[in-house]
């Protein structure tokens, strides 16, 4: 490629991106939409050296992706997260799994394969930190504290999506991978991420602080960027996206005292190369594909908007925030994040997502970014309208649930500090147990056939149905463990609530009906293993399989037998 060709391509890329960004900024839209529009225009209407353009954009967009993820990682201040991030983490823990699950179910309903459905759930799980921050700070509809909380939620979502992208990496190499290969890949990824952050935090911040105090700022910038690209390269070596390595180094660098100087100097570079990344996304979009998939695009946007609003609103409700604040905050997060483009692009490059699928998802993300300023600006009016025109019975039911929630939180607040702390801890563990049960069932649902075939091919004397039953028995044992912990945690929560209600009744403040208290007491008294076996059997019956009820019963009996043998062994050896 000669100099003239390079300069011509850079001229068109930057000028068209600049003009489009100015136009969309005047329309009070995010500049990201301008970059995407520039990519669409250049891909479909510019008759230039297309191969050279694609080469230039590919290289520069990779740099943009690395720098973007590096800056997102630097935004994650671990000290601030430990101090005030508990609520943000709570919101992310509640809404992210529900978003992924909802996207997965929608994908299966649409007839997509398992990998496409999982990737779709991952794509829609997060919100755009850049877009949400710009919109909320420009409009000033929420208090400074509430805006900072929402921004922190988006940062936690970014962290979660890095983990999701890491776990999805094995899926992007092809659906023909064996189960043991996927498990091994996930183990390597987990070890790499833990080692990179823990070892990096021990040495990198100190080294950068020394350089920052002894050397000019440009040397500090060059050194930090060199570490960023080195980590990105290592993540590629082990089969991960370069974005993950760059993000991890950003997290490590965020702990340095010289972080502010690095962030200030790297931001202009990030802005230029980030534009190239979003231009590269736009280059993959064909206008005819948008028109031909307009129904799917709007359907994806509506599913995303409903899931995001519902899950965040639920998280705010559980977190003891007011209904109005929960409604306005959840509406303010309806903008697909930068990771929607990153994950979608990775899926397209790996051949997992089709061009139409990719175009529909990216277009739906654009719709969400265009609509967010209008939704956020009118969130208060929408909230008032919803409460005024919703059916009275529904409003009354919501108010009753809110009253019970407030009553419970008030009772817990009057308990000892240790009891309140243990209550929150057990509630969190119960939620994690539920997620584990769901995750285990998804894994068995996806890989039951593979595991059955493995047994059938390696133990030729067993019929196929028997092999299938054995796998279900293992499934029964696998979900029994988190279910047992879940029952224990829920019983502790019930006991705390019953004790709190008794104390309130002694003061004449109780509001729980006797029947409700009696139900709680019955639940507490039921044998833990009886509840575990019943719930596990119901779950296995509800998950679709190709065998009948008799085999399910045999699998349950086999699972109970395995559990009893384990219990007898532990009792005999004195293991607790």
C-alpha positions in Angstrom: 0.0 0.0 0.0 1.5 3.3 -1.1 1.4 6.6 0.9 -1.2 8.2 -1.4 -3.7 5.3 -0.9 -3.2 5.4 2.9 -3.7 9.1 3.1 -6.8 9.0 0.8 -8.4 6.3 3.0 -7.6 8.1 6.2 -9.0 11.3 4.8 -12.3 9.8 3.9 -12.6 7.7 7.1 -11.9 10.6 9.5 -13.8 13.3 7.6 -16.9 11.3 7.0 -16.9 10.1 10.6 -16.4 13.7 11.8 -19.2 15.0 9.7 -21.6 12.3 10.7 -20.7 12.8 14.4 -21.4 16.5 14.2 -24.8 15.9 12.6 -25.8 13.4 15.2 -24.5 15.6 18.1 -26.6 18.4 16.8 -29.6 16.0 17.0 -28.5 15.3 20.6 -27.5 11.7 19.7 -24.3 9.9 20.9 -21.3 10.3 18.6 -21.1 6.5 18.4 -24.1 6.5 16.1 -22.2 8.9 13.8 -19.2 6.6 13.6 -21.5 3.6 12.8 -23.3 5.7 10.2 -19.9 6.6 8.7 -19.1 3.0 8.4 -22.4 2.2 6.6 -21.9 5.1 4.2 -18.3 4.2 3.4 -19.1 0.5 3.0 -22.0 0.9 0.6 -21.5 4.2 -1.2 -17.8 5.0 -1.5 -16.2 3.5 -4.6 -12.6 3.4 -3.4 -9.9 0.9 -2.8 -12.1 -1.3 -0.7 -9.4 -3.9 0.1 -7.0 -1.3 1.3 -9.8 0.4 3.3 -10.7 -2.9 5.0 -7.1 -3.5 5.9 -6.6 -0.1 7.4 -9.8 -0.2 9.3 -9.2 -3.7 10.6 -5.8 -2.8 12.0 -6.9 0.6 13.5 -10.2 -0.9 14.8 -8.2 -3.6 16.7 -6.2 -0.8 18.3 -9.4 1.0 19.1 -10.9 -2.1 20.7 -7.7 -2.5 22.9 -7.6 1.1 24.0 -11.4 1.2 24.6 -11.2 -1.8 26.9 -8.1 -0.5 28.6 -9.9 2.8 29.4 -13.0 0.9 30.6 -10.8 -1.2 32.9 -9.2 2.0 34.3 -12.7 3.3 35.2 -13.1 0.3 37.6 -11.6 1.7 40.8 -11.5 -1.3 43.1 -11.2 0.9 46.2 -14.4 2.8 45.3 -16.1 -0.4 44.4 -15.4 -1.9 47.8 -16.6 1.3 49.5 -19.8 2.1 47.6 -20.3 -0.6 45.0 -22.4 -3.1 47.1 -25.7 -1.9 45.6 -24.3 -1.7 42.1 -23.0 -5.3 42.5 -26.4 -6.4 43.8 -28.2 -4.9 40.8 -25.7 -6.6 38.4 -26.0 -9.9 40.2 -29.8 -9.8 39.9 -30.3 -8.4 36.4 -27.4 -9.9 34.4 -28.3 -13.6 34.8 -32.0 -12.8 34.2 -31.1 -10.8 31.1 -28.9 -13.6 29.7 -31.6 -16.2 30.6 -34.3 -14.1 29.0 -32.2 -13.6 25.8 -31.5 -17.3 25.7 -35.2 -18.2 26.0 -36.1 -15.7 23.3 -33.4 -17.1 21.0 -34.7 -20.6 21.4 -38.2 -19.3 20.8 -37.0 -17.7 17.5 -35.5 -21.0 16.4 -31.8 -20.0 16.8 -29.3 -22.7 17.8 -28.0 -22.9 21.4 -24.8 -21.0 20.7 -26.6 -18.1 18.9 -29.1 -17.9 21.8 -26.4 -17.8 24.4 -24.5 -15.1 22.5 -27.7 -13.1 22.1 -28.3 -13.2 25.8 -24.7 -12.0 26.3 -25.1 -9.3 23.7 -28.2 -7.7 25.4 -27.0 -8.1 29.0 -25.2 -4.8 29.4 -25.8 -1.1 29.0 -23.5 1.5 27.4 -21.4 3.4 29.9 -20.5 6.2 27.5 -24.1 6.8 26.2 -25.8 6.5 29.6 -23.2 8.8 31.3 -23.6 11.4 28.6 -27.4 11.4 28.6 -27.8 11.4 32.4 -25.3 14.2 32.9 -26.8 16.4 30.2 -30.4 16.0 31.3 -29.9 16.3 35.1 -33.2 14.5 35.9 -31.7 12.4 38.7 -29.5 13.5 41.7 -25.7 13.3 41.5 -25.6 10.3 43.8 -28.3 8.4 41.8 -26.4 9.2 38.5 -23.1 7.9 40.0 -24.9 4.7 41.2 -26.2 4.1 37.6 -22.8 4.7 36.1 -21.2 2.3 38.6 -23.8 -0.3 37.6 -22.8 0.0 34.0 -19.1 -0.4 35.0 -20.0 -3.5 37.0 -21.9 -4.8 33.9 -18.8 -4.2 31.8 -16.8 -6.4 34.2 -19.4 -9.1 34.1 -19.5 -8.9 30.3 -15.7 -9.4 30.2 -16.3 -12.6 32.2 -19.2 -13.6 29.9 -17.0 -13.0 26.8 -14.3 -15.1 28.4 -16.7 -17.9 29.0 -18.1 -17.6 25.5 -14.6 -17.7 23.9 -14.7 -21.6 23.6 -18.1 -21.3 21.8 -16.6 -19.0 19.2 -14.1 -21.5 17.9 -16.9 -23.8 16.7 -19.7 -25.8 18.1 -17.9 -29.1 17.5 -15.7 -28.8 20.6 -16.0 -31.6 23.0 -17.1 -31.1 26.6 -13.7 -31.8 28.1 -12.1 -29.3 25.7 -14.6 -26.6 26.8 -14.0 -27.3 30.5 -10.2 -27.2 30.0 -10.4 -23.9 28.1 -12.6 -22.3 30.8 -10.2 -23.5 33.5 -7.2 -21.9 31.6 -9.2 -18.7 31.2 -10.1 -18.5 34.9 -6.5 -19.1 35.9 -5.2 -16.5 33.5 -7.6 -13.8 34.7 -6.9 -14.4 38.4 -3.1 -14.6 37.8 -3.1 -11.5 35.6 -5.0 -9.3 38.1 -3.4 -10.6 41.3 0.2 -10.6 40.1 -0.3 -7.4 38.1 -1.6 -5.5 41.1 1.5 -6.5 43.1 4.0 -5.1 40.7 2.5 -2.9 37.9 1.1 0.0 40.0 4.4 0.4 41.9 6.4 0.4 38.6 4.2 2.9 37.0 4.2 5.2 40.1 8.0 5.1 40.1 8.1 5.9 36.4 5.6 8.7 36.9 7.6 10.3 39.7 11.0 10.0 37.9 10.3 10.3 34.2 8.3 12.5 31.8 4.6 11.8 31.2 5.2 10.5 27.7 7.4 7.7 29.0 4.7 6.8 31.6 2.1 6.6 28.7 4.3 4.5 26.4 5.1 2.1 29.2 1.5 1.6 30.3 0.4 1.1 26.7 3.1 -1.4 26.1 1.9 -3.4 29.1 -1.7 -3.0 27.7 -0.8 -4.5 24.3 1.4 -7.2 26.0 -1.6 -8.4 28.1 -3.9 -8.3 25.0 -1.3 -10.4 23.2 -1.2 -13.0 26.0 -5.0 -13.2 26.1 -5.0 -14.0 22.3 -2.3 -16.7 22.9 -4.5 -18.6 25.2 -7.6 -18.4 23.0 -9.3 -15.3 24.4 -10.3 -12.0 22.9 -7.7 -9.3 22.9 -10.4 -7.1 24.6 -10.2 -9.2 27.7 -6.4 -8.8 28.2 -6.6 -5.0 27.6 -9.4 -4.7 30.1 -7.5 -6.7 32.8 -4.5 -4.4 32.4 -6.8 -1.4 32.7 -8.0 -2.8 36.0 -4.4 -3.3 37.2 -3.3 0.2 36.1 -6.4 1.7 37.8 -4.7 0.9 41.2 -1.7 3.1 40.4 -1.5 6.7 41.8 -0.5 7.9 38.3 -3.8 6.5 36.9 -5.1 10.0 36.3 -2.2 11.1 34.2 -2.3 7.9 32.1 -6.1 8.2 31.6 -5.7 11.9 30.6 -3.0 11.2 28.0 -4.5 8.0 26.5 -8.1 9.4 26.1 -7.4 11.3 22.8 -5.8 8.2 21.3 -8.7 6.1 22.5 -11.2 8.5 20.9 -9.6 8.3 17.5 -9.1 4.6 17.4 -12.4 3.9 19.0 -14.0 5.7 16.1 -12.2 3.3 13.8 -13.6 0.3 15.7 -17.2 1.5 15.4 -16.6 2.4 11.7 -15.5 -1.2 11.2 -18.8 -2.3 12.8 -20.7 -0.1 10.4 -18.8 -1.5 7.4 -20.5 -4.8 8.1 -24.0 -3.4 7.9 -25.9 -3.3 4.6 -28.9 -0.9 4.4 -30.9 -3.5 2.5 -30.3 -5.9 5.4 -31.8 -3.3 7.8 -34.9 -2.9 5.7 -35.3 -6.6 5.2 -35.0 -7.3 8.9 -36.9 -4.3 10.3 -39.4 -6.5 12.1 -36.7 -8.6 13.8 -34.8 -5.4 14.7 -37.8 -3.8 16.4 -38.6 -7.1 18.1 -35.0 -7.4 19.5 -35.2 -3.9 20.7 -38.5 -4.4 22.5 -37.3 -7.6 24.1 -34.1 -5.9 25.3 -36.0 -2.8 26.6 -38.5 -4.9 28.5 -35.9 -7.2 30.0 -33.6 -4.4 31.0 -36.4 -2.3 32.5 -38.0 -5.2 34.3 -34.8 -6.8 35.7 -33.2 -3.5 36.9 -36.6 -2.4 38.4 -36.7 -5.7 40.3 -33.1 -5.2 41.5 -33.9 -1.7 42.8 -37.0 -3.1 44.5 -35.1 -5.8 46.2 -32.4 -3.3 47.1 -35.0 -1.3 49.1 -35.1 1.7 46.7 -38.3 3.6 46.0 -40.5 2.5 43.1 -40.2 5.8 41.4 -36.4 5.8 41.6 -36.3 2.2 40.4 -38.5 3.0 37.4 -36.5 6.1 36.4 -33.2 4.4 36.9 -34.2 1.3 34.9 -35.4 3.4 32.0 -32.1 5.3 32.0 -30.2 2.1 31.3 -32.0 1.1 28.1 -29.1 1.5 25.7 -27.1 -1.5 24.6 -23.5 -1.3 25.7 -20.2 -1.3 23.7 -19.9 -5.0 24.5 -23.0 -5.6 22.3 -20.8 -4.6 19.3 -17.7 -6.4 20.6 -19.5 -9.7 21.3 -21.5 -9.5 18.0 -18.4 -8.7 16.0 -16.6 -11.7 17.6 -19.5 -13.9 16.8 -19.6 -12.7 13.2 -15.8 -13.1 12.7 -16.0 -16.7 14.1 -18.9 -17.6 11.7 -21.3 -18.2 14.6 -23.6 -15.3 13.7 -25.0 -14.7 10.2 -24.8 -11.4 8.4 -28.6 -10.9 8.9 -28.4 -11.8 12.6 -25.4 -9.4 13.1 -27.2 -6.5 11.2 -30.3 -7.0 13.2 -28.6 -6.9 16.6 -26.4 -3.9 15.7 -29.4 -2.1 14.3 -31.4 -2.8 17.5 -28.5 -1.4 19.6 -28.6 1.7 17.5 -32.3 2.0 18.0 -31.8 1.8 21.8 -29.1 4.5 21.7 -31.4 6.8 19.7 -34.4 6.2 21.9 -32.6 6.4 25.3 -32.4 10.3 25.4 -36.2 10.5 24.8 -37.0 7.8 27.3 -34.7 9.2 30.0 -35.9 12.8 29.5 -39.6 11.7 29.9 -39.0 8.9 32.5 -40.7 10.9 35.2 -43.8 11.6 33.0 -43.9 7.9 31.9 -43.7 6.8 35.6 -46.6 9.1 36.5 -48.7 8.0 33.5 -48.1 4.3 34.3 -49.2 4.7 37.9 -52.2 6.8 36.9 -53.5 4.5 34.2 -52.5 1.1 35.5 -55.3 -1.1 36.8 -56.2 -0.3 40.4 -55.9 -3.9 41.6 -52.4 -4.1 40.1 -51.3 -0.9 41.8 -52.8 -2.1 45.1 -50.9 -5.4 44.8 -47.6 -3.6 44.1 -48.2 -1.3 47.1 -48.9 -4.3 49.4 -45.7 -6.0 48.3 -43.8 -2.8 48.8 -45.3 -2.5 52.3 -44.3 -6.0 53.2 -40.8 -5.4 51.9 -40.4 -2.1 53.9 -41.7 -3.9 57.0 -39.2 -6.7 56.6 -36.3 -4.3 56.1 -37.4 -2.2 59.1 -37.6 -5.3 61.3 -34.1 -6.5 60.2 -32.7 -3.0 60.8 -33.9 -3.3 64.5 -32.0 -6.6 64.8 -28.4 -6.8 66.0 -25.7 -5.8 63.5 -24.4 -9.3 63.3 -27.9 -10.7 62.6 -28.6 -8.1 59.9 -25.2 -8.8 58.3 -25.8 -12.6 58.3 -29.3 -12.0 56.9 -27.9 -10.2 53.9 -25.1 -12.8 53.5 -27.6 -15.7 53.6 -29.9 -13.9 51.1 -27.0 -13.4 48.7 -25.9 -17.0 49.1 -29.4 -18.2 48.4 -29.5 -16.2 45.2 -26.1 -17.6 44.2 -27.4 -21.1 44.9 -30.4 -20.5 42.6 -28.1 -19.3 39.9 -25.9 -22.5 40.3 -29.0 -24.7 40.0 -30.0 -22.9 36.8 -26.5 -23.1 35.4 -26.1 -26.8 36.2 -29.5 -27.5 34.5 -28.5 -25.5 31.4 -25.2 -27.4 31.2 -26.9 -30.8 31.5 -29.6 -29.8 29.1 -27.0 -28.8 26.5 -24.6 -31.7 27.0 -26.8 -34.6 28.2 -26.7 -36.2 24.8 -22.9 -35.9 24.6 -22.4 -37.4 28.0 -24.8 -40.2 27.3 -23.0 -41.0 24.0 -19.7 -41.0 25.8 -21.0 -43.6 28.3 -22.7 -45.7 25.6 -19.5 -45.7 23.4 -17.1 -46.5 26.2 -19.3 -49.0 28.2 -20.8 -51.1 25.4 -22.7 -53.5 27.7 -25.1 -50.8 28.9 -28.2 -50.0 26.8 -28.6 -46.4 25.7 -31.6 -45.7 28.0 -29.6 -46.9 31.0 -26.7 -44.6 30.1 -29.2 -41.7 29.8 -30.7 -42.6 33.2 -27.2 -42.6 34.8 -26.5 -39.1 33.4 -29.8 -38.0 34.9 -28.8 -39.5 38.3 -25.6 -37.5 38.1 -27.6 -34.4 37.3 -29.8 -35.1 40.4 -26.7 -35.3 42.6 -25.2 -32.2 41.0 -28.3 -30.0 41.7 -28.9 -31.5 45.2 -25.8 -29.9 46.6 -26.7 -26.2 45.9 -30.3 -27.0 46.6 -29.4 -28.2 50.1 -27.4 -25.0 50.7 -30.4 -23.0 49.3 -32.8 -24.6 51.8 -30.5 -24.0 54.7 -30.0 -20.3 53.7 -33.8 -19.8 53.2 -34.6 -21.4 56.6 -32.2 -19.1 58.3 -33.8 -16.1 56.6 -37.3 -17.4 57.6 -36.2 -17.8 61.2 -34.8 -14.2 61.3 -38.1 -12.9 59.8 -40.2 -14.9 62.3 -38.1 -13.6 65.3 -38.3 -10.1 64.0 -42.1 -10.3 63.6 -42.5 -11.7 67.1 -40.6 -8.8 68.5 -42.7 -6.4 66.4 -45.9 -8.0 67.7 -44.7 -7.7 71.3 -44.5 -3.9 70.6 -47.9 -3.9 68.9 -46.4 -3.3 65.4 -46.8 -6.7 63.8 -48.6 -6.9 60.5 -48.1 -10.5 59.3 -51.2 -12.7 59.4 -51.2 -15.8 61.7 -51.6 -18.0 58.7 -48.5 -16.6 57.1 -46.5 -17.1 60.3 -47.8 -20.7 60.5 -46.7 -21.3 56.9 -43.2 -20.0 57.7 -43.0 -22.3 60.7 -44.1 -25.3 58.7 -41.4 -24.6 56.1 -38.7 -24.3 58.7 -39.7 -27.6 60.3 -39.7 -29.8 57.1 -36.6 -32.0 56.8 -34.0 -30.4 54.5 -33.3 -33.5 52.5 -37.0 -34.1 51.9 -37.3 -30.7 50.4 -34.1 -31.1 48.4 -35.2 -34.4 46.9 -38.7 -33.1 46.1 -37.5 -29.9 44.4 -34.7 -31.7 42.5 -37.2 -34.3 41.1 -39.6 -31.5 40.0 -36.8 -29.6 38.3 -35.7 -32.8 36.4 -39.3 -33.5 35.3 -39.7 -30.0 34.0 -36.5 -30.0 31.9 -37.3 -31.6 28.6 -35.8 -35.1 28.0 -36.3 -38.0 25.7 -37.1 -40.6 28.4 -40.2 -41.3 30.4 -41.3 -40.9 34.0 -40.1 -44.4 35.1 -36.5 -43.6 34.0 -36.8 -40.2 35.9 -37.9 -42.1 39.1 -35.0 -44.6 38.7 -32.6 -41.7 38.2 -33.9 -40.0 41.3 -33.5 -43.2 43.3 -30.0 -43.7 42.0 -29.1 -40.1 42.9 -30.5 -40.5 46.4 -28.4 -43.7 46.7 -25.3 -41.9 45.7 -26.0 -39.1 48.2 -26.6 -41.6 51.0 -23.3 -43.4 50.1 -21.5 -40.1 50.2 -23.1 -39.2 53.6 -22.3 -42.6 55.0 -18.7 -42.3 53.9 -18.3 -38.8 55.4 -20.0 -40.0 58.7 -17.7 -43.0 58.9 -14.5 -41.0 58.3 -15.6 -38.2 60.5 -15.6 -35.6 57.7 -18.0 -32.7 58.3 
